[in-house]
Amino acid sequence: MSEALQLPADWQVIRLAGALGAEVHGVDLGQVDADTAAALEALLLEHLVLFFPGQNLTQEQHVALGRHFGTLEGHPNLKNAFLEHPEIFELAATRGGIADEWHTDITFQESPALMSILNMVRCPPVGGDTMWSSLYAAYDELSAPMKELCEGLTALHDALPHNHPEQMAVHPVVRVHPVTGRRALYVNEHFTRRIVEMSAEESAMLLQYLTGWVKNPRFTVRYRWAQGTIGMWDNRCTQHFVINDFDGERIIQRVTVMGDQVTASSPPRWQPWLRPGPLSATSRHDRQLHFYLRGRAAKD
């Protein structure tokens, strides 16, 4: 922990894994002022994901907590089935009805999610745990040649899992955290489709390796939920994955702090790779990249 970070004396912080994650006791998230929010943010920068058992926040307290850290937005594509609230995304699932792929929230937008704060409203007695991975650790443990290859590459992300492949953004493969200055590996299996500067075949090979590498157990923490727990994570340097192994009702409510500005560790070193000649039905990723680049050129 940074020597400059002075936490209240009654806070207890328990580390959960070597790479990331801590459980915090002794703080009332329903009564957060500016100083408490600053201490929470500093703690999050250190541990990347935090858990606060026994909070049982109301919706109003949950939203008020999130507003300390920035502008809140509901999910751009997934609508609440039961709850009507513009700043809360609710997901009610039974028998494993969740998105069980590793991802960082909403990377298909130019300014994706900065932070997420989840309220576990109801959870099954067994199963439905969530895992997080440190994208710092994933980058740091790459070999020097692999780091050199990834520096200066960019990747196309889209909302295909939400049936909106037209919603696209390009982000660096290696980004720099705007506060800590650390490098993070910024590709995920859920939303990342293509390395822009590589052919579709080369891209598939590299993305398969990198998205698999992020799952290395050394980089992860697994958390078993209890009703009333609040989870808070930094989307700029983590991915997460919900384990699809439960039979029962699992209801989460999440507020999402938007407005992340993704900064590359190095500028792009190559031009986008597009197959020469006419686009064909067999080159879906070439077509998608072509239309993305054409749309960006029209805006410019």
N, C-alpha and C positions, 0 to 999 in steps of 0.2 A: 504494500500500500504506500502511496506517496506520503512523504513526511508532511506535506502541506495540508493533507486531508485530515481534518479533525472532526470525528464523528461524535454525536452525543454519547455521553457516558453509558446510558442505558441501552444502547444498540449492541446487539450481539451478531457478529458476522461469522458464518461457518462456511468455509470453502467446501465444495462438493466434488471437484475433480481437478486434475493437474492443469488442464488447458483453460478451463473457464467454469463459471458457475459458482454462486454463493447463495445461501439461505440467510435471511435477515430477520432477527427477532427484536422486539422492543420499540418498534416504530408504528405509529398509527397513521396509515395512509389516508384515512378519512379526514385528517386534520393536518394538512400540509401547507406550510407557508413558504416564502421564497427561499429562506435559508435551508429549510429541510429539503426542498426541491434541488437546490445546488449540491447538497451533500449526497442525495440520491444519484444525481447525474455523475458526480465524481466517482461514486462507488460502482456505478454501471460501467464507466470507462475502464475501470480496473478489472472487473469480473465478467463483463460482456452480457451476462444474463443473471438476473436476481429473482429470488422467490421470497414471498412474504406470506407465511401461513396464517390462517385464522383472521383474515381481514374482514370478510363478509361485507364488502362495500355496496352501497346503494348505487344505482345507475348515475345519480347526480354526483356522488362522491367520486365515482370512477371517471366520469368526464372531467370533473374539476381537477383531478390528479393529472390527467393527460394534458390539459391546457397549460400546465406549468412549463411544458417542454416544447410547445409549438402548436401549429394549426392542426386540428383533427379533421379527418374525413372518413366517411363510411367507405365500404368496399366499392370500387368502381364498376364491378361486374356482377357480383353475387349479392342478391337481395335477401333481407331477413324474412324468414317465413312467418314469424310470430310477433316480432318486436318492431315497432315503428319508432326509429330514432336516427336522425341524420348523422350522428357522430359515433354510433356504436354498431359494430358488425357482430351479429349473433350467428353461431353455428350450432344447431341442435342435431345430434347424430345418434343413431342406434345401430348396434351390430356392426361397428366398424365403418360407418359411413363418413369417412374423412379423407382428405387429400394426403395420401401416404407416399409422397415423394419429397426428397430434400429440396428446400427452396429458401430463398430470401424474399420477403414480401414485396410484391408489386414491382419487380424489376423491369416489367414491360413498359414502364412509364419513364419519361426523361428525368423526372425528379421523383424517385421512388420513396418508399417508406423509410423514415429515419429511425423511428422507434415504435415498438408495439407494446401495449400493456394489456394483458389478458386477465380476466376475472373468471375463475373456475366456479361457475354457478352450480353445476351438478356433475358428478363423475361416477362411473361404475366402481364397485368395490375392488375390482381387479382389472388391469389393462388400461389402455388409453394413455400410457405414458407419452411424454414428449422428449425428444433428443435435440440437442443443439451441438453445432460444430463451430470451432474457432477458425475463421478464415485467415487470421493472423498465423496461427500454427500451421495451417495447410500451406500457406505461402512460404513460411520460414523453413520448413522441412523439405521443400523441393531442392533438387540438386542445382548446382550453379548453372549447368547447361540448360536445364528446363526453365529456370528463372529467366535466363537470357532470352530464350525463345518466347516466353509469355510476355515479357516487357514489350510494349509497343503494339501488341495485338488488341483488337476490339472484337466484341461479340454481339450478335443480334439476339435480342430477347423479344418474345411475343406472348400474348395471352391466349394461345391455343387451348390450354386446359380449361379456359372459360368460354370456349367456342368463339373467340374473337382474335383470330390470327392477324387481323388487320391492325391491331393495337401493338405497335412495335417501338422499340428503342434500341440504340446501340450504346454499349458501355465498355469501358476498358476491361480487359481480362485481369489486369492487376490495377487496383485502385489504391489511393492513399486516404486514410481516415483524416477528415478535416480537423480534428482536435488532437489526436495522439500523434499524427504524422506517420503511423505505421502502415506498411503495405499489407493488403489483403487480397486473396484470390477470389475474384468476383464473377464466377460462373456457377450455374446450378442446373440440375437435371430437369426441373419442372418448367422453367421459362426460357432457358438459353437454347437457341436453335442452331447457331452457325458462327464459326469464326470468320469474320468478314474478309480477312486477307488471305484465306486459304480456300482451296477447292472444297466442294462438299465432302468428298471422300477423305481428304486430309483433316478437315474440320471434325468429322465424325470420330476419327481415330483419336485426336487430341482431346476432344470434349469427353469422350468415354473415359479416358484416363483421368482427366482433371476432376470430373464430377464424381468418379469413383474414389479418387484420392481424398476428397473432402470428407468422406465417410469413415476414414481411418479411426478406429476406436481411441487412439491416443489423443485425438483432437476433440473428443466429444464429452458431453455430460448427459445423463439420463435422469429425468425427474418424475417421481411418482406423485400424482396430484392428490389433494384432498379438497373437499368442498370449502369455498371461501378463500382459497389461496390466490394471491395476485402474482403473476409472472411478468417481468419486464425485461425486454432484450433490445440490444443495439443491432438494427438491421444492416448497418454499414460494415459489420465485421463478423456476422454470424449467418448460419443457415439453421433450419430446424426441420423436424420430421415427426409426425404423429404416428405412433405404432398402432397398426390396425389389428388389434387382438382382443377387443372387448365385445361383450354382449350385454347391453344395457344402455341407459340414457346418459349421454355426455353433452352438456350444454356449456358452451363458452361464450363470453361476451368480450369483445376486444375493441379498444380504441387505438387508432393508428395515427401517429404523428408523422405528417407528410412534409415534403420539401427538401429531401436530401439532394445535395449537389455532388454528383459523382465526378471525381477528379482522377485522371490517369496518373500513374507513376511515371510514365514516359509517353511522349507524343507518338501517334501512329507512325510506323517506319515503312509501311508498304501501302500500296493502293489496294482498294477492294478487288477481290478476285471474282470475275464473272466469266462464265463459259462463253467463248467466242461463237458468233453465229446466232441464229434464231433460238429463242427459248423453246424448250420442248416440254411435253407433259411429264417426261421422266426426270426433269431437273427441278423439282419443287422448291428446293432451297435456293437455287439460282434465281428462279422466278421471284421468290419472296424478297431476296436481297435486291434484285433489280428494281422492284416496285418501291421498296423502301428508299433506295438511293434516288430514284426519280422523284419521289415525293419530297425528299429533303432538298433536292435541287430546285424544285418549284417554289419552296418556301424561301429559299435564299435569293 
